[in-house]
Amino acid sequence: MCVVWDCVALPFYELEAGLFYLALSAVTCPSILFLVFVSPCLDLLVPRFIIDTIFVTGAIVSLISLLLCRFCDPGYIKQVDKKEPSKEMENPPKYQVKVNGVSVDISYCAYCHHYRPPRAFHCHDCQRLLFILDLSFFFSLTAIIGVWVNNCIGQRNYNYFVLLLTASTFMPSYTIAVCGWQIVHVWTNAATTPIRTVFSQCPFCCLFIFPAAVLLCLVGPFMCFHFYLMATAQTSHEEMRGLYKSRGNPWAKGLFYNCFTSICPPTYDISPSLQSVSIPTQSM
């Protein structure tokens, strides 16, 4: 039996967009507040326009990556010849194929009514099958960011998601560094009562540094976790289920290749099984 899949862009499943608009505001509003209130009170050795340029660049990268995560197709899979489920498929058998010498399961999707290619999972929130699903809207702790993006994270928008995490980690780190530098500068040059001098000369630096530290503690671990996933050619779904702990990872081909295919996914599908899979007649 031969089953053929075609990876195409399908209309996005429209969820509640309130969190997505809130995420846009979380990117733009702090940037505007930093430029209006924090930047004018900076008195550092570095010219202010350089500090502002770096901050604006980080904000633009965060905004663009957020929009790309939201509106790019994550890798929805559409069956070429979709048929209604038959009675004999009420308890469909599972099959295995060899990928780089490792057995990989080919299972039946009870929602889409056809066999799914390796590394494909059904998202119960958008009711679609995705290739290399990393985050659904409410799957695992890392899916919290997926909720804000209001889109699934798959093969085709994972690089934008990693870019969003990187920019979201850089922005609070940069804010803490600039505000902390200014606070130390005012503190060391204060004639009397350093604490009162700091709060009187740079109050907005003191206000910005605490929420930036909280944001860094929240987003930073996500970024490190996904850097690890890229290096090991895994998704959060596969890592949290421990699929490759007792056997080798058939998709890992070295650190450079794993990172390159995650950051720059090919226009074709990494797995040849996505286009056509010949399922053996012997079931497990």
HELIX and SHEET records of a PDB file:
HELIX    1   1 GLY A   18  LEU A   33  1                                  16    
HELIX    2   2 PHE A   34  VAL A   38  3                                   5    
HELIX    3   3 SER A   39  CYS A   41  5                                   3    
HELIX    4   4 ARG A   48  PHE A   71  1                                  24    
HELIX    5   5 LYS A   87  MET A   89  5                                   3    
HELIX    6   6 ALA A  143  VAL A  149  1                                   7    
HELIX    7   7 TYR A  158  THR A  188  1                                  31    
HELIX    8   8 PRO A  194  GLN A  201  1                                   8    
HELIX    9   9 PRO A  203  THR A  232  1                                  30    
HELIX   10  10 SER A  236  ARG A  241  1                                   6    
HELIX   11  11 LEU A  255  ILE A  263  1                                   9    
HELIX   12  12 PRO A  272  LEU A  274  5                                   3    
SHEET    1   A 3 ILE A  77  GLN A  79  0                                        
SHEET    2   A 3 CYS A   2  CYS A   7 -1                                        
SHEET    3   A 3 SER A 276  SER A 278 -1                                        
SHEET    1   B 2 TYR A  95  VAL A  99  0                                        
SHEET    2   B 2 VAL A 102  ILE A 106 -1                                        
SHEET    1   C 2 TYR A 108  CYS A 109  0                                        
SHEET    2   C 2 HIS A 114  TYR A 115 -1                                        
SHEET    1   D 2 ALA A 120  CYS A 123  0                                        
SHEET    2   D 2 ARG A 128  PHE A 131 -1                                        
END                                                                             
